[in-house]
Amino acid sequence: MLTTVRDLGAAVRHARDAAGLSQQELADRAGVHRQWVTRLETGASPAAEMRRVFDVLAVLGLGVELVPLQADDHDDPFADMFGSPS
């Protein structure tokens, strides 16, 4: 369960590493600058808006759960970090 911008950044970093991508490769594929990926992974960007989102979710007692687009456990880059979806 993700409850902070830093949690989201760590999940992105973990998934990028699991996919064998460098920050530059991820940035190129996503159409963003490498520095943006760096800030996202450290929880610094897009900090202002994302913090607000997580603040609102916290007030509502909610968090964010990331699930793979294909629910194939052996391809799930988050399985080690968050457990497999049921």
Contact map, one row per residue, 1 for C-alpha under 8 A:
11100000000000000000000000000000000000000000000000000000000000111100000000000000010000
11111011000000000000000000000000000000000000000000000000000000111000000000000000000000
11111011000000000000000000000000000000000000000000000100010001110000000000000000000000
01111111000000000000000000000000000000000000000000100100000000000000000000000000000000
01111111100000000000000000000000000000000011001001100100000000000000000000000000000000
00011111110000000000000000000000000000001111000000000000000000000000000000000000000000
01111111111000000000000000000000000000000010000000000000000000000000000000000000000000
01111111111100000000000000000000000000001010000000000000000000000000000000000000000000
00001111111110000000000000000000000000011110000000000000000000000000000000000000000000
00000111111111000000000000000000000000001110000000000000000000000000000000000000000000
00000011111111100000000000000000000000001000000000000000000000000000000000000100100000
00000001111111110000000000000000000000011000000000000000000000000000000000000000000000
00000000111111111000000000000000000000001000000000000000000000000000000000000000000000
00000000011111111100000000000000000000000000000000000000000000000000000000001100100000
00000000001111111110000000000000000000000000000000000000000000000000000000001100000000
00000000000111111111111001000000000000000000000000000000000000000000000000000000000000
00000000000011111111110000000000000000000000000000000000000000000000000000000000000000
00000000000001111111100000000000000000000000000000000000000000000000000000001000000000
00000000000000111111100000000000000000000000000000000000000000000000000000001000000000
00000000000000011111110000000000000000000000000000000000000000000000000000000000000000
00000000000000011111111111000000000000000000000000000000000000000000000000000000000000
00000000000000011001111111000000000000000000000000000000000000000000000000000000000000
00000000000000010000111111100000010011000000000000000000000000000000000000000000000000
00000000000000000000111111110000110000000000000000000000000000000000000000000000000000
00000000000000000000111111111000000000000000000000000000000000000000000000000000000000
00000000000000010000111111111100010010000000000000000000000000000000000000000000000000
00000000000000000000001111111111110110000000000000000000000000000000000000000000000000
00000000000000000000000111111111110000000000000000000000000000000000000000000000000000
00000000000000000000000011111111000000000000000000000000000000000000000000000000000000
00000000000000000000000001111111000000000000000000000000000000000000000000000000000000
00000000000000000000000000111111100000000000000000000000000000000000000000000000000000
00000000000000000000000000111111110110000000000000000000000000000000000000000000000000
00000000000000000000000100110011111110000000000000000000000000000000000000000000000000
00000000000000000000001101110001111111000000000000000000000000000000000000000000000000
00000000000000000000000000000000111111100000000000000000000000000000000000000000000000
00000000000000000000000000100001111111110000100000000000000000000000000000000000000000
00000000000000000000001001100001111111111000000000000000000000000000000000000000000000
00000000000000000000001000000000011111111100000000000000000000000000000000000000000000
00000000000000000000000000000000001111111111110000000000000000000000000000000000000000
00000000100100000000000000000000000111111111111000000000000000000000000000000000000000
00000101111110000000000000000000000011111111000000000000000000000000000000000000000000
00000100110000000000000000000000000001111111100000000000000000000000000000000000000000
00001111110000000000000000000000000000111111111000000000000000000000000000000000000000
00001100000000000000000000000000000000111111111000000000000000000000000000000000000000
00000000000000000000000000000000000100110111111101000000000000000000000000000000000000
00000000000000000000000000000000000000110011111111000000000000000000000000000000000000
00001000000000000000000000000000000000010011111111100000000000000000000000000000000000
00000000000000000000000000000000000000000000111111110000000000000000000000000000000000
00000000000000000000000000000000000000000000011111111000000000000000000000000000000000
00001000000000000000000000000000000000000000111111111100000000000000000000000000000000
00011000000000000000000000000000000000000000001111111110000000000000000000000000000000
00000000000000000000000000000000000000000000000111111111000000000000000000000000000000
00000000000000000000000000000000000000000000000011111111100000000000000000000000000000
00111000000000000000000000000000000000000000000001111111110000100000000000000000000000
00000000000000000000000000000000000000000000000000111111111000000000000000000000000000
00000000000000000000000000000000000000000000000000011111111100000000000000000000000000
00000000000000000000000000000000000000000000000000001111111111100000000000000000000000
00100000000000000000000000000000000000000000000000000111111111100000000000000000000000
00000000000000000000000000000000000000000000000000000011111111000000000000000000000000
00000000000000000000000000000000000000000000000000000001111111000000000000000000000000
00000000000000000000000000000000000000000000000000000000111111100000000000000000000000
00100000000000000000000000000000000000000000000000000000111111110000000000000000000000
11100000000000000000000000000000000000000000000000000100110011111000000000000000000000
11100000000000000000000000000000000000000000000000000000000001111100000000000000000000
11000000000000000000000000000000000000000000000000000000000000111110000000000000000000
10000000000000000000000000000000000000000000000000000000000000011111000000000100000000
00000000000000000000000000000000000000000000000000000000000000001111101000000100000010
00000000000000000000000000000000000000000000000000000000000000000111111100011100000000
00000000000000000000000000000000000000000000000000000000000000000011111000000000000000
00000000000000000000000000000000000000000000000000000000000000000001111100000000000000
00000000000000000000000000000000000000000000000000000000000000000011111110010000000010
00000000000000000000000000000000000000000000000000000000000000000001011111110000000000
00000000000000000000000000000000000000000000000000000000000000000000001111110010000100
00000000000000000000000000000000000000000000000000000000000000000000000111110000000000
00000000000000000000000000000000000000000000000000000000000000000000000111111000000000
00000000000000000000000000000000000000000000000000000000000000000001001111111110000100
00000000000001100110000000000000000000000000000000000000000000000001000000111111000000
00000000001001100000000000000000000000000000000000000000000000000111000000011111111100
00000000000000000000000000000000000000000000000000000000000000000000000010011111111100
00000000000000000000000000000000000000000000000000000000000000000000000000001111111100
00000000001001000000000000000000000000000000000000000000000000000000000000000111111000
10000000000000000000000000000000000000000000000000000000000000000000000000000111111100
00000000000000000000000000000000000000000000000000000000000000000000000000000111111110
00000000000000000000000000000000000000000000000000000000000000000000000010010111011111
00000000000000000000000000000000000000000000000000000000000000000010001000000000001111
00000000000000000000000000000000000000000000000000000000000000000000000000000000000111
